[in-house]
Amino acid sequence: MPAFPSLSRAVGAHLCAALMGLAATAVPMGAAQAQAAYPNKPIRLIVPFPPGGGTDMIARTVAQKLTDQNKWNVIVDNRPGAGGNLGVDAAAKSAPDGYTLVMGQTSNLAINPTLYPKLPYDAIKDLVPVALVSSSPIVIAAPANSPYKTFADVVAASKGKPDALTLGYSGNGTVAHLAGELAENAAGIKLRHIPYKGAAQAMTDLVGGQIDLYMSSVPTLLGQVRNGKLKVLAITSAKRSSQLPDVPTLAESGYKGFEAVTWFGILAPAGTPAPIVAQLNKAINQALQHAEVADKLRSEGGDILGGTADQFGQLLRTEVPRWGKIVKDSGASLD
């Protein structure tokens, strides 16, 4: 199994250090004038998914803080469709003037370029990274009365018995699906996959014991875990979740270096002036330092990232080929 490059290493310097570096960077006079004039009208932040989901919550939290702290007018524009591709494409084809941004994530930037045979945008060439915002791990859950208490129990029950246990997730080619593939490969087991069109029916089947295991993000499962209907066996991040501190990581469970998370970050159309990207990066990093923003994102199971635009770009250049290989190796398709 290829080791996931830890986001903490990819992002690099601490958030405060990134802000100090930005403040200390000399800006040419023309660039300074461009920054001073920006923004003078509303900024549109495209969310490529419907209102109410995790990506939408993250975007609205950051947009509100940018509005409050900078007296800007940042408007969230939901553009769902085609697994997030429609919204990202709309942003990529917008004027590169800093007034259209998009909240991208692992799926529509790193997975979809391989999963979709004809993607209308190039995640690296058509967009410029502005700032990473947060990341969210995937958890492996089971019904509360399941005989499996740890991932080791699952491995023991599955060794030499392909398809003995069922694994549910929402949609082929999602981070949850592919993280499950990685976990199976690492453990040398084979589970019977049950893809669902959404989390609602999957949760009903999981709580009712119709499936043995389910992989999903922390927010999707947290309520049912807290009310005692589900238990979490392992988590896919490099470190434990603040919302599930007693749940071991897969790395702790014997699979050193395992990490598979969904990351979220803000991007702009390619060609957006560097001074504007720097100004947006600084403002987003400042927003992420506010306690109410950090608390909100962590309450949903996320970890704060931040950092420079270059660090986001480095992560993106690593993640696109990495997830592309995982998609190919898994045989995932849209069917």
C-alpha positions as CSV (number, residue, x, y, z in Angstrom):
1,M,0.0,0.0,0.0
2,P,1.4,3.4,-0.9
3,A,1.8,5.6,2.2
4,F,-0.3,8.7,2.2
5,P,1.9,11.8,2.6
6,S,0.7,13.3,5.9
7,L,-1.2,16.6,5.4
8,S,0.8,18.0,8.3
9,R,4.0,17.5,6.3
10,A,2.4,18.7,3.1
11,V,1.2,21.9,4.6
12,G,4.5,22.4,6.4
13,A,4.9,25.4,8.5
14,H,2.6,26.3,11.4
15,L,-0.3,28.6,10.5
16,C,1.2,31.5,12.5
17,A,4.5,31.1,10.7
18,A,2.7,31.2,7.4
19,L,1.1,34.5,8.4
20,M,4.4,36.0,9.5
21,G,6.0,35.0,6.3
22,L,3.2,36.7,4.3
23,A,3.5,39.8,6.3
24,A,7.2,40.0,5.8
25,T,7.1,39.5,2.0
26,A,7.9,42.6,0.1
27,V,5.3,43.5,-2.5
28,P,6.2,45.6,-5.6
29,M,4.4,49.0,-5.8
30,G,2.1,48.0,-8.7
31,A,1.1,44.8,-6.9
32,A,0.4,46.7,-3.7
33,Q,-1.9,49.1,-5.6
34,A,-3.7,46.1,-7.1
35,Q,-4.2,44.7,-3.6
36,A,-5.4,48.0,-2.2
37,A,-8.1,48.1,-4.9
38,Y,-9.3,44.6,-4.2
39,P,-12.1,43.8,-3.5
40,N,-14.5,46.5,-4.5
41,K,-17.5,44.2,-5.2
42,P,-18.9,40.9,-3.9
43,I,-16.8,37.8,-4.0
44,R,-18.5,34.6,-5.1
45,L,-17.5,31.3,-3.4
46,I,-18.8,28.4,-5.4
47,V,-19.7,25.3,-3.5
48,P,-20.1,22.4,-6.0
49,F,-22.6,20.5,-3.8
50,P,-26.1,21.2,-2.4
51,P,-26.7,23.3,0.7
52,G,-26.6,21.6,4.0
53,G,-23.7,19.2,3.4
54,G,-20.2,19.1,4.9
55,T,-18.6,21.1,2.1
56,D,-21.3,23.7,2.2
57,M,-21.0,24.1,6.0
58,I,-17.2,24.6,5.7
59,A,-17.6,27.1,3.0
60,R,-20.3,29.1,4.8
61,T,-18.3,29.2,8.0
62,V,-15.2,30.6,6.3
63,A,-17.2,33.0,4.1
64,Q,-19.0,34.4,7.1
65,K,-15.7,35.0,8.9
66,L,-14.1,36.6,5.8
67,T,-17.1,38.9,5.6
68,D,-17.0,39.8,9.3
69,Q,-13.3,40.3,9.7
70,N,-12.5,42.1,6.4
71,K,-15.9,43.9,5.8
72,W,-16.0,42.0,2.5
73,N,-19.2,40.6,0.9
74,V,-18.5,36.9,0.4
75,I,-21.5,35.1,-1.1
76,V,-21.8,31.3,-1.2
77,D,-23.1,30.0,-4.6
78,N,-24.2,26.4,-4.6
79,R,-23.6,24.7,-8.0
80,P,-24.2,21.0,-7.5
81,G,-24.0,18.3,-10.1
82,A,-21.8,15.6,-11.6
83,G,-20.0,14.7,-8.4
84,G,-19.0,18.3,-7.9
85,N,-17.6,18.7,-11.4
86,L,-20.2,21.4,-12.6
87,G,-19.3,23.8,-9.8
88,V,-15.5,23.4,-10.2
89,D,-15.9,23.8,-14.0
90,A,-17.9,27.0,-13.6
91,A,-15.1,28.4,-11.4
92,A,-12.3,27.3,-13.8
93,K,-14.1,29.1,-16.6
94,S,-14.7,32.4,-14.7
95,A,-12.8,35.6,-15.1
96,P,-9.5,35.4,-13.2
97,D,-10.0,38.5,-11.2
98,G,-10.4,37.2,-7.7
99,Y,-14.2,37.6,-7.6
100,T,-14.9,33.9,-8.2
101,L,-13.5,31.2,-5.9
102,V,-14.4,27.6,-5.4
103,M,-14.3,25.2,-2.4
104,G,-12.6,22.2,-3.8
105,Q,-11.9,18.9,-2.1
106,T,-10.3,15.5,-2.6
107,S,-13.1,14.1,-4.7
108,N,-13.5,16.7,-7.4
109,L,-9.9,17.7,-7.6
110,A,-7.9,14.5,-7.1
111,I,-10.3,11.6,-7.7
112,N,-12.6,12.8,-10.4
113,P,-9.9,13.5,-13.0
114,T,-9.4,9.7,-13.3
115,L,-12.9,8.5,-12.3
116,Y,-14.6,10.6,-15.0
117,P,-13.4,9.8,-18.6
118,K,-14.0,13.3,-19.9
119,L,-13.6,15.9,-17.2
120,P,-14.2,19.5,-18.5
121,Y,-11.4,21.0,-16.5
122,D,-7.8,20.3,-15.5
123,A,-7.5,20.5,-11.7
124,I,-3.9,21.6,-11.8
125,K,-3.8,23.7,-15.0
126,D,-7.2,25.5,-14.9
127,L,-7.2,26.5,-11.2
128,V,-4.7,28.2,-8.8
129,P,-4.6,27.1,-5.2
130,V,-5.4,29.8,-2.7
131,A,-5.5,28.1,0.7
132,L,-6.2,24.8,2.4
133,V,-9.0,25.0,4.9
134,S,-9.5,21.7,6.7
135,S,-9.4,17.9,6.4
136,S,-11.8,15.2,7.6
137,P,-11.0,11.5,8.1
138,I,-13.1,8.5,7.2
139,V,-14.3,6.1,10.0
140,I,-15.1,2.4,9.9
141,A,-18.3,1.8,11.9
142,A,-20.3,-1.2,12.9
143,P,-23.7,-1.6,14.7
144,A,-23.5,-1.3,18.4
145,N,-24.2,-5.0,19.0
146,S,-21.7,-6.2,16.4
147,P,-19.3,-8.9,17.6
148,Y,-16.4,-6.9,16.0
149,K,-14.8,-4.4,18.5
150,T,-11.7,-3.5,16.5
151,F,-10.4,-3.6,13.0
152,A,-8.3,-6.5,14.0
153,D,-11.5,-8.5,14.7
154,V,-12.7,-7.7,11.2
155,V,-9.4,-8.8,9.7
156,A,-9.5,-12.1,11.7
157,A,-13.1,-12.8,10.6
158,S,-12.2,-12.1,6.9
159,K,-8.9,-13.8,6.5
160,G,-9.2,-16.5,3.9
161,K,-13.0,-15.8,3.6
162,P,-13.5,-13.3,0.6
163,D,-16.9,-11.5,0.8
164,A,-17.6,-12.9,4.3
165,L,-18.4,-9.5,5.6
166,T,-20.3,-6.6,3.9
167,L,-18.9,-3.0,3.7
168,G,-21.2,-0.2,2.8
169,Y,-20.4,3.3,1.6
170,S,-22.0,6.1,-0.4
171,G,-21.1,6.0,-4.0
172,N,-18.5,4.3,-6.1
173,G,-15.3,6.3,-6.4
174,T,-15.8,8.3,-3.3
175,V,-13.1,8.9,-0.7
176,A,-14.9,6.4,1.6
177,H,-15.0,3.7,-1.1
178,L,-11.4,4.1,-2.0
179,A,-10.2,4.4,1.6
180,G,-12.0,1.0,2.1
181,E,-10.1,-0.4,-0.8
182,L,-6.8,0.8,0.7
183,A,-7.7,-0.7,4.1
184,E,-8.6,-4.1,2.5
185,N,-5.3,-4.1,0.6
186,A,-3.3,-3.2,3.6
187,A,-4.9,-6.0,5.7
188,G,-4.9,-8.6,2.9
189,I,-8.7,-9.2,3.1
190,K,-11.6,-8.9,0.7
191,L,-15.0,-7.5,1.9
192,R,-18.3,-7.6,-0.1
193,H,-19.0,-4.0,-1.2
194,I,-22.4,-2.5,-1.0
195,P,-22.5,1.0,-2.6
196,Y,-25.4,3.3,-1.6
197,K,-26.8,6.3,-3.4
198,G,-26.8,8.3,-0.1
199,A,-26.1,8.0,3.6
200,A,-29.8,7.8,4.8
201,Q,-30.5,4.3,3.6
202,A,-27.0,3.1,4.5
203,M,-27.4,4.3,8.0
204,T,-30.7,2.6,8.4
205,D,-29.3,-0.7,7.1
206,L,-26.2,-0.3,9.3
207,V,-28.1,0.4,12.5
208,G,-30.4,-2.5,11.7
209,G,-27.6,-4.9,11.1
210,Q,-28.3,-5.5,7.3
211,I,-24.6,-4.6,6.6
212,D,-21.6,-5.4,8.8
213,L,-19.5,-2.3,8.3
214,Y,-19.8,1.2,6.9
215,M,-17.2,3.8,5.9
216,S,-18.1,7.5,6.0
217,S,-17.0,10.8,7.3
218,V,-17.2,11.6,11.0
219,P,-20.2,14.1,10.9
220,T,-22.4,11.5,9.1
221,L,-22.0,9.0,11.9
222,L,-21.3,11.1,15.0
223,G,-24.9,11.4,16.1
224,Q,-25.6,7.7,16.0
225,V,-22.3,6.9,17.7
226,R,-23.2,9.3,20.6
227,N,-26.7,7.9,21.0
228,G,-25.2,4.4,21.3
229,K,-26.5,2.9,18.1
230,L,-23.1,2.6,16.3
231,K,-19.5,2.0,17.3
232,V,-16.4,3.1,15.4
233,L,-13.6,0.5,15.0
234,A,-10.9,2.7,13.4
235,I,-10.2,6.0,11.7
236,T,-8.2,6.7,8.6
237,S,-6.4,9.9,9.6
238,A,-2.8,10.0,10.7
239,K,-3.9,11.1,14.2
240,R,-6.9,10.5,16.3
241,S,-10.0,12.7,16.0
242,S,-10.8,15.2,18.7
243,Q,-14.5,14.1,18.4
244,L,-13.6,10.4,18.8
245,P,-10.5,10.4,21.0
246,D,-10.8,6.8,22.0
247,V,-10.9,5.4,18.5
248,P,-7.5,4.2,17.2
249,T,-6.1,5.1,13.8
250,L,-5.5,2.4,11.2
251,A,-1.8,3.3,11.6
252,E,-2.0,2.5,15.3
253,S,-3.9,-0.7,14.4
254,G,-0.8,-2.1,12.7
255,Y,-0.8,-0.4,9.3
256,K,2.0,2.0,9.6
257,G,1.8,5.1,7.5
258,F,-1.9,4.6,6.6
259,E,-3.7,7.9,5.9
260,A,-6.7,8.6,3.7
261,V,-8.7,11.8,4.3
262,T,-10.8,14.3,2.5
263,W,-9.2,17.7,2.4
264,F,-10.9,21.0,1.6
265,G,-9.4,24.1,0.1
266,I,-10.2,27.3,-1.8
267,L,-9.1,27.9,-5.3
268,A,-9.4,30.6,-8.0
269,P,-9.3,30.5,-11.8
270,A,-5.9,30.1,-13.3
271,G,-4.4,33.5,-14.1
272,T,-5.7,35.2,-11.0
273,P,-3.1,37.8,-10.1
274,A,-0.6,36.7,-7.5
275,P,-1.1,39.7,-5.2
276,I,-4.8,38.9,-5.0
277,V,-4.1,35.2,-4.3
278,A,-1.7,36.3,-1.5
279,Q,-4.3,38.7,-0.1
280,L,-7.0,36.0,-0.1
281,N,-4.5,33.5,1.5
282,K,-3.7,35.8,4.3
283,A,-7.4,36.5,5.0
284,I,-8.3,32.8,5.0
285,N,-5.5,32.0,7.4
286,Q,-6.6,34.8,9.7
287,A,-10.2,33.5,9.6
288,L,-9.0,30.0,10.5
289,Q,-7.3,31.3,13.6
290,H,-10.6,32.6,15.1
291,A,-11.8,30.3,17.8
292,E,-15.4,30.1,16.6
293,V,-14.3,29.0,13.2
294,A,-11.9,26.4,14.5
295,D,-14.5,25.1,17.0
296,K,-17.2,24.9,14.3
297,L,-15.0,22.9,11.9
298,R,-13.7,20.6,14.7
299,S,-17.2,20.0,16.0
300,E,-17.9,18.4,12.6
301,G,-14.9,16.1,12.9
302,G,-12.4,18.3,10.9
303,D,-8.9,19.4,11.5
304,I,-7.7,23.0,10.7
305,L,-5.1,23.2,8.0
306,G,-4.3,26.6,6.5
307,G,-0.8,27.4,5.2
308,T,0.5,29.0,2.0
309,A,-0.9,28.7,-1.5
310,D,2.4,27.0,-2.6
311,Q,1.9,24.3,0.0
312,F,-1.7,23.7,-1.2
313,G,-0.3,23.5,-4.8
314,Q,2.3,21.0,-3.7
315,L,-0.3,18.8,-2.0
316,L,-2.5,19.0,-5.1
317,R,0.3,17.9,-7.4
318,T,0.9,14.9,-5.1
319,E,-2.7,13.9,-4.6
320,V,-3.9,13.9,-8.2
321,P,-1.6,11.1,-9.3
322,R,-1.9,9.3,-6.0
323,W,-5.7,9.1,-6.0
324,G,-5.6,8.5,-9.8
325,K,-3.6,5.3,-9.2
326,I,-6.0,4.2,-6.4
327,V,-9.0,4.7,-8.7
328,K,-7.3,2.6,-11.4
329,D,-6.2,-0.1,-9.1
330,S,-9.6,-0.4,-7.5
331,G,-11.5,-0.6,-10.8
332,A,-13.9,2.0,-9.5
333,S,-16.4,3.3,-12.1
334,L,-19.5,5.4,-12.1
335,D,-21.8,2.5,-12.8
